[in-house]
Amino acid sequence: MLPNQSHPQRVALHNEIHARPPEAMSPPLAISQLVMLGDAQQREASRAHVAALLRDHHLPQPDAHSNHIRMDLGTFRLRWELHTEFVSWSFSRACEAAAFGEREPPTAVSAVPKDWLAALPGECLASLHLWVLPTEAFTSSAQVVKQVLSEDTLVGATVAQGHGEVYTDFAIHPDGFSRMVLLAAGTAPRRLGRLVQQLLEIDTYRMAALLGLPAAREAATVLAFAERELAELADAIRVAGPHEEPQLLDRLTKLAGQVESQYAGTHSRFSASAAYFELVDRRIEDIGESRLGGLQTLGEFIERRLSPARATCAWATRRQDALSQRVSRISNLLRTRVEIEQQQSSQALLATMNKRQGLQLKLQATVEGLSVAAITYYIVGLVSYLATGAQAIGWPWSPEITAACAIPVVAVSVWLALRRLHHRLLGE
């Protein structure tokens, strides 16, 4: 018995292992693939576009959440796949091997409605014609190769542990498509379908991987300017005076913002390109190719031609990381210097305040002395008035003598009272 509660994504996650399975294929076949690059809106529009084609052929509509559709439309088969950045459209149909050598070989895309095909959402990133032919139908592979491929840039290899031969020239022909020929010798239908899918993915992923190259070239210009600016700032910081540091900090902050903005705008592209490069390597390894005659293998050709682009993208990523770290270090250094100077200024300000407070205390002590004299004067005056009135009742001393005797007593008493009050306030 299963538990009552299951994860809402359990079935979807379980079926992910069966996503985009290869189709069983048997030669001779003509296959055409178009890879359309687009934003989220264009990729979602492709779902409606394939639904319109199925509706015109009176076929069931696709599921609203499906990312992969395979359908037989009579004259051709359709395979639609929705990816993260692009949509791949694959069309296939049976063809006659005898057509090779006699006339222009048929293509699968020629069976697709022209108006519908021209309205595919997005921008075409890659397009490929692939012919899958039985080896026994030809006395020589040169008969096929010369008809559809250019011998000057021909690349070929045996694949699937010697069960097939693949040829291509990695060129865009006048119809806008690249071309590839696969000669299969007794390969099982399911294995042949897997091999065809791997070859199509090699062409797709190598183009997707190269999307990072223009971004890397544009980033190189920005990085070169930022590196020069950072070097100038570092020299200026070394000899700058305190009054110049705020301006330098403002320039450094703007440079940091520019570097981080450029990093944020290209990091995802470089990461995606690195992932696509790895997929190309994996698919080349999966087809199990070996050298055929004196031709370059697909892996050798792609490695030689893609290595500079891969190195450029990787180098741009490393330069961005290194520059971001250098900007951060110099920013921290300048901020530390500014903070130290601010602390020194604060200490000087505190010293000035302490000095002023000392002067205030001295002034207060002076004022306290004057206050004692003033208070003594007024109290002694009161004592003199009291002595004058007291003579009427028999006070023996004159007011002047009484006032003179009261002066020291009153002065000492006032001074002691003020000192006591002063100590109490200091204690609080």
Residue, then its C-alpha position, 0 to 999 in steps of 0.5 A: m500500500l502506498p501512502n495517502q499523500s504523494h509529492p505533487q511533482r512525483v510523476a513528472l519527476h519520474n517521467e523526466i528520465h523518459a523525456r525526449p526519447p529517440e524514435a526508432m528509424s529505418p533508412p532511407l530517411a530524409i530529416s530536416q531540423l530547424v532550431m529557433l531561438g527566442d524569448a519566453q513569449q516566442r517559445e510559448a507561441s511555438r506551442a500555438h504554432v504547432a497546434a495550428l498545424l495539427r488542427d489543419h491536419h485534423l489531429p489532436q491538440p497538444d497538451a498545454h504543458s507538454n514540452h515534447i511532441r511527436m506526430d505523424l502527419g502523413t507526408f512527414r513526421l513532426r518532432w517538436e521540442l521546447h528547450t530553455e532558450f530555443v525550440s527545435w523542429s524536426f521533420s522526417r520522411a521516407c525517401e528513395a536511396a536511388a534518388f542520390g546520384e540521379r537528381e537533387p536528393p529530396t529533403a524533409v522540409s520540402a513536404v512541410p507547408k511553406d506558409w506555415l514554415a515561414a511563420l515559425p516564431g523566433e530566429c533561426l539559429a541552426s538548420l540541418h538536412l540529414w539523410v540516413l541511407p543504407t550502406e548497401a545501396f551504394t557501391s561507394s560513399a563518394q557517390v553520395v558525398k560529392q552530390v550533397l557535400s563539398e569535398d574541400t571541407l569534408v569531415g567524416a568518421t565511422v560511428a556506432q563502433g563501425h556500424g555507420e559512417v557520417y559525413t558533413d562539411f559544416a557549411i551553410h549551403p545556398d538553401g540556408f541549411s547545413r548538410m549531413v549524410l549518415l550511411a547505416a549498415g544494419t543498425a537496429p532501428r532504436r539504436l539508429g534513432r538514438l544515433v540520429q538524435q545525437l548527431l542533430e544535438i551536436d549541430t544544435y549545441r555547437m551553435a548554442a555554445l557559440l552564442g557566448l562568443p559575441a558576448a565575450r568579444e563585447a565584454a573584452t572591450v569593456l573589461a579592457f577599459a575597466e582594467r585601465e581605469l582601475a590601474e589609474l585609480a590605484d596609482a591615484i590612490r597611492v599619491a592622493g591627499p585626504h581632500e582627493e579621496p572622496q572623488l576617487l571613492d566616487r570614481l571607484t564606486k561608479l567603476a564597480g557598478q559598471v563591472e558588476s552590471q556587465y558581469a550580471g549581463t553576461h554571466s548567464r550567457f557564459s555559463a550556458s555556453a560552458a554547459y553547451f560545450e560540455l554537451v557537445d563533448r558528451r555527444i561526440e563521445d556518445i557516437g563512438e567515432s573513429r577515423l575514416g580514411g584520411l578525413q578529420t573526425l567530427g570530434e577533431f574538427i569541432e575541437r579544433r574550431l571550437s577551442p578558440a571560442r571556448a577559450t575566449c568565453a572562459w577567459a572572459t569569465r575569468r577576467q570578469d571574476a578577477l576584475s570584480q575581486r580587484v575592484s573589491r579589494i581596492s574599494n576596501l583599501l580606499r574605504t579603510r584609508v578614509e575611515i582611518e582618516q575619519q577616525q583621526s579627525s574624530q580624535a582631533l575633534l575630541a581633543t579640541m573638545n576636551k581642551r575647550q572643556g578644560l577652559q570652560l572648567k577654568l572659567q567656571a572656577t573663576v566665575e565661582g570665585l567671583s560668585v563667592a565674593a558677590i554672595t559674601y557682599y550681599i550676605v554681609g550687607l544683610v548682616s549690617y542691616l541686622a546689626t543696625g536694627a539690633q542696636a535698638i535692643g542692646w546689640p553691643w557692636s556697631p554695624e561696621i564692626t559686625a559686618a567686618c567680623a561677618i565677612p570671613v565667616v560668610a565667605v568661608s561658608v559660601w565657598l564650602a557650600l559651593r565646593r560641596l555642590h560642585h563635588r555632588l554634581l561631579g559625582e552624579 
